[in-house]
Amino acid sequence: MNAVVEIAGFQYRISKNKVLNVPKLDAKEGDVVRIPTVLAISNGDTIKIGKPYVDNAYVDVKVLKFGKYPKILVYKYKKRKKYRRMKGHRQDYTQIEIVDIGTK
């Protein structure tokens, strides 16, 4: 069973037992979180597409760990003006595992 799910404004194509990194979720390590924002769900031969979400569909995910992506450097300058600024940013993420995809 495959599905397209929306998590924190991003869309992910998922299947059972898949591990992926998503933007930081408000949960604890080891928690199972139910996500009701399923955009499409497929059971091999049948496909249900929501408007915008599929009714009574859900995805259960298990929170594995939290972390940060590598640092991204942003450098700004203006030529001939002696203006230079460097700033770094590390985005938080949550690593999740898909436990169950289903409908009520």
C-alpha positions in Angstrom: 0.0 0.0 0.0 1.4 3.4 -1.0 0.2 6.9 -0.1 1.0 10.6 -0.6 0.9 12.4 2.7 1.3 16.1 3.7 3.5 16.7 6.7 4.3 20.3 7.8 3.5 21.7 4.3 5.6 19.2 2.4 4.3 16.2 0.4 5.9 12.8 0.7 5.3 9.5 -1.2 5.4 6.8 1.4 5.0 3.1 1.8 5.0 0.8 4.9 8.3 0.5 6.8 9.9 3.4 4.9 12.2 5.7 7.0 12.4 9.4 6.1 13.4 12.8 7.5 10.6 15.4 7.9 10.6 18.9 9.5 10.5 18.8 13.3 7.4 17.3 14.8 6.0 18.0 18.2 6.3 14.5 19.7 8.7 12.4 21.8 11.1 9.7 20.7 9.2 6.4 20.4 5.8 8.0 20.1 3.4 6.8 17.4 1.7 9.8 15.7 -1.4 9.6 13.5 -1.3 11.8 10.4 -4.8 12.4 8.9 -3.6 14.6 5.9 -3.5 11.9 3.2 -3.7 13.3 -0.3 -3.8 10.0 -2.2 -3.8 6.3 -1.3 -3.2 3.3 -3.5 -3.8 -0.4 -2.8 -2.1 -1.8 -5.8 -5.0 -1.7 -8.3 -7.3 1.0 -6.8 -6.4 4.6 -6.3 -8.3 7.1 -4.1 -7.5 10.8 -4.6 -8.7 13.4 -2.1 -10.2 16.8 -2.5 -7.9 17.9 -0.9 -7.6 15.0 1.6 -8.9 11.4 1.4 -11.8 10.9 3.8 -11.2 8.5 6.7 -7.6 7.8 5.6 -4.7 7.9 8.0 -1.0 7.2 8.4 0.7 6.1 11.6 4.3 7.0 12.0 6.8 6.2 14.8 9.3 8.9 15.8 12.8 7.4 15.7 15.1 10.3 16.5 15.6 14.1 16.2 18.6 15.8 14.6 19.9 18.7 12.6 20.9 18.9 8.9 24.4 20.1 8.0 25.0 23.8 8.3 24.1 26.0 5.3 26.1 29.2 4.9 24.6 32.4 3.6 27.1 35.0 2.4 26.1 38.6 1.4 28.3 41.3 0.1 28.3 44.6 -1.8 31.1 45.1 -4.1 33.4 48.1 -3.5 31.5 49.0 -0.3 33.4 46.9 2.3 30.1 45.2 3.3 30.3 41.5 4.0 28.1 39.3 6.2 28.1 35.5 6.7 25.4 33.7 8.5 24.9 30.0 9.2 21.7 28.0 9.7 21.0 24.3 10.7 17.5 23.0 10.1 15.9 20.6 12.7 14.4 17.4 11.5 12.6 14.3 12.8 13.4 10.9 11.6 10.2 8.8 11.3 9.2 5.3 10.2 5.9 4.5 8.6 4.1 1.9 10.7 0.6 1.7 9.1 -1.3 3.1 6.2 -5.1 2.6 6.2 -8.6 3.8 6.2 -11.2 3.8 9.0 
